[in-house]
Amino acid sequence: MWDFETDPDYQRELDWAAAFLREEIEPLQYVVPNILDRANPVREALIPPLQRQVRERGLWATHLGPELGGPGHGQVKLALLNEILGALPTAPVIFGCQAPDSGNAEIIAVYGTEEHKKRYLQPLLDGEIYSCFSMTEPQGGSDPQTFTTNAVLDGDDWVINGEKWFSSNARYAEFLIVMAVTEPDGSPYRRHSMFIVPTDTPGVDIVRGVGHTGFEPLDEGTHAYLRFTDARVPKDNLLGGRGQAFAAAQTRLGGGRIHHAMRTVGMARRALDMMLERAVSRRTQGELLANKQLVQEMIAESWLDLEQFRLLVLRTAWRIDRYQDYQRVRGDISAVKLAMPGVLHRIASRALQVHGSLGVSQEMPFMGMIANAYHMGLADGPTEVHKTTLARSLLRGVEPAPGLWPTQHIPAKRDAALAKYADVLTTVGPR
Ligand SMILES: Cc1cc2nc3c(=O)[nH]c(=O)nc-3n(C[C@H](O)[C@H](O)[C@H](O)COP(=O)(O)OP(=O)(O)OC[C@H]3O[C@@H](n4cnc5c(N)ncnc54)[C@H](O)[C@@H]3O)c2cc1C
């Protein structure tokens, strides 16, 4: 059955979330500069009570299944919630489903020992600590075969050396999940292993903070350039088996990518809503912008961009729920991932344009949204790589044409039709 309606009980929850976002979360960004910064007493006074309300409502960490203490709503319902939360970057933290912690929790849930779960997973799920995923290196991110950070077993410890680049939230994280070469002679995708590395481990240093909008002061920003110098972690901090880092990374990246896309629907919708409001508020040459056909075109194109993308996201979420197998929906997730930056970029750019000079100023959020579109085209793998993944998945299993001509070659089709209806054509005669 095809059904585009949300069941009324869940719609009530979504309506509650939307009102909570508007009334409680939106004002936060003006008084809490960084929602992960636990050293800020204002943050500590304001955020935990809001998180408690979300918990009481049963909407905390809804990406998690019941085995991890979540309600296990599934990806379609998560998509509907995330498209509300995506309007504001701070909202996922209040609802306990922010990147990269949600993906890191999945890795520990799947590959961690009981001790890892007690020490790292539970506080992460409870929102008491934050985490970081360290895979990309300064010499390359798209091609994991270029990663050289290594870990060597020395007695009861792994000793890690190397550098990582663009590790988001490292500054606020209690621990890092680090990918390092442990099997230098292994096949390309079996050379790396994954480790839990507490951030206070001696030998783990932030070389500098890296910003992402181009406007932050140099050396500041929430993405860390990290250096590991003989950093020792206990043998047991290995996550999963030796050489299993790629399998573990896929566990988090599939979910992470679709969750970003769900939130992007929310951010793009916010830009469209602002564009609509401006169009019916601002006058030029004696009439509203809304009456100008070129503005109407921007509005119509933006709605089309958004709704087509949203349907693709919801369809992919439905396929994840249906098959419970990220490998099977890899092409679908790549499609969503590669559509996402363009959709957000186009809609936010049009919304900026309709606002004129106000739109380009720091008094409106459009430049931040456009920067975010570029992030979405890089984080969790660049668009180009996802294009090729999608194309490969579409090509898989396709048979070549049996002869020189394509199977849809019109002359051959015509000859076949003439042969098929030869009796009729002979009796009645061609017209
Ligand atoms: C906001 C943000 C947050 C991030 N957070 C994290 C994090 O928490 N942890 C982490 O480990 N990493 C993180 N990253 C890094 C991200 O994973 C890398 O940026 C990404 O994998 C690309 O690697 P690179 O930046 O080294 O680009 P490169 O690998 O140097 O690629 C540069 C460009 O080359 C082109 N290209 C690459 N491969 C191909 C190909 N196969 N075919 C055609 N063209 C290609 C693309 O245009 C690509 O953008 C983050 C990045 C951003 C922007």
The ligand as a MOL file (V3000), in Angstrom:
LIG
                    3D

  0  0  0     0  0            999 V3000
M  V30 BEGIN CTAB
M  V30 COUNTS 53 58 0 0 0
M  V30 BEGIN ATOM
M  V30 1 C 32.1910 19.5220 7.9650 0
M  V30 2 C 33.1010 18.3250 7.8580 0
M  V30 3 C 33.1980 17.4410 8.9300 0
M  V30 4 C 34.0650 16.3430 8.8550 0
M  V30 5 N 34.1820 15.5310 9.9510 0
M  V30 6 C 35.0550 14.4970 9.9240 0
M  V30 7 C 35.2520 13.6700 11.1000 0
M  V30 8 O 34.6180 13.8790 12.1310 0
M  V30 9 N 36.1680 12.6790 11.0460 0
M  V30 10 C 36.8910 12.4230 9.9340 0
M  V30 11 O 37.6700 11.4880 9.9430 0
M  V30 12 N 36.7560 13.1900 8.8080 0
M  V30 13 C 35.8670 14.2260 8.7880 0
M  V30 14 N 35.7220 15.0320 7.6760 0
M  V30 15 C 36.5870 14.8150 6.5420 0
M  V30 16 C 35.8620 14.1930 5.3400 0
M  V30 17 O 35.5830 12.8390 5.5820 0
M  V30 18 C 36.7980 14.4090 4.1380 0
M  V30 19 O 36.7950 15.7980 3.8590 0
M  V30 20 C 36.3590 13.6520 2.8840 0
M  V30 21 O 36.4570 12.2630 3.0660 0
M  V30 22 C 37.2350 14.0670 1.6840 0
M  V30 23 O 38.5860 13.9440 1.9860 0
M  V30 24 P 39.5850 15.1950 1.7320 0
M  V30 25 O 38.9800 16.3620 2.3980 0
M  V30 26 O 40.9470 14.7910 2.1500 0
M  V30 27 O 39.5380 15.4340 0.1890 0
M  V30 28 P 40.3850 14.6530 -0.9250 0
M  V30 29 O 40.3880 13.2000 -0.6440 0
M  V30 30 O 41.6720 15.3440 -1.0890 0
M  V30 31 O 39.4850 14.9160 -2.1820 0
M  V30 32 C 39.4120 16.2380 -2.7520 0
M  V30 33 C 38.4520 16.2550 -3.9000 0
M  V30 34 O 38.8890 15.3640 -4.9130 0
M  V30 35 C 37.7650 14.8830 -5.6340 0
M  V30 36 N 37.7370 13.4260 -5.5620 0
M  V30 37 C 38.1170 12.6330 -4.5300 0
M  V30 38 N 37.9120 11.3340 -4.8230 0
M  V30 39 C 37.4040 11.3030 -6.0810 0
M  V30 40 C 36.9860 10.2620 -6.9610 0
M  V30 41 N 37.0410 8.9690 -6.5880 0
M  V30 42 N 36.5100 10.5980 -8.1820 0
M  V30 43 C 36.4400 11.9060 -8.5670 0
M  V30 44 N 36.8300 12.9310 -7.7740 0
M  V30 45 C 37.2920 12.6240 -6.5580 0
M  V30 46 C 36.5270 15.4730 -4.9590 0
M  V30 47 O 36.1520 16.6500 -5.6110 0
M  V30 48 C 37.0400 15.7850 -3.5700 0
M  V30 49 O 36.2750 16.7700 -2.9030 0
M  V30 50 C 34.8440 16.1170 7.7000 0
M  V30 51 C 34.7390 17.0060 6.6270 0
M  V30 52 C 33.8890 18.0990 6.6910 0
M  V30 53 C 33.8410 19.0510 5.5310 0
M  V30 END ATOM
M  V30 BEGIN BOND
M  V30 1 1 1 2
M  V30 2 1 2 3
M  V30 3 2 2 52
M  V30 4 2 3 4
M  V30 5 1 4 5
M  V30 6 1 4 50
M  V30 7 2 5 6
M  V30 8 1 6 7
M  V30 9 1 6 13
M  V30 10 2 7 8
M  V30 11 1 7 9
M  V30 12 1 9 10
M  V30 13 2 10 11
M  V30 14 1 10 12
M  V30 15 2 12 13
M  V30 16 1 13 14
M  V30 17 1 14 15
M  V30 18 1 14 50
M  V30 19 1 15 16
M  V30 20 1 16 17
M  V30 21 1 16 18
M  V30 22 1 18 19
M  V30 23 1 18 20
M  V30 24 1 20 21
M  V30 25 1 20 22
M  V30 26 1 22 23
M  V30 27 1 23 24
M  V30 28 2 24 25
M  V30 29 1 24 26
M  V30 30 1 24 27
M  V30 31 1 27 28
M  V30 32 2 28 29
M  V30 33 1 28 30
M  V30 34 1 28 31
M  V30 35 1 31 32
M  V30 36 1 32 33
M  V30 37 1 33 34
M  V30 38 1 33 48
M  V30 39 1 34 35
M  V30 40 1 35 36
M  V30 41 1 35 46
M  V30 42 1 36 37
M  V30 43 1 36 45
M  V30 44 2 37 38
M  V30 45 1 38 39
M  V30 46 1 39 40
M  V30 47 2 39 45
M  V30 48 1 40 41
M  V30 49 2 40 42
M  V30 50 1 42 43
M  V30 51 2 43 44
M  V30 52 1 44 45
M  V30 53 1 46 47
M  V30 54 1 46 48
M  V30 55 1 48 49
M  V30 56 2 50 51
M  V30 57 1 51 52
M  V30 58 1 52 53
M  V30 END BOND
M  V30 END CTAB
M  END
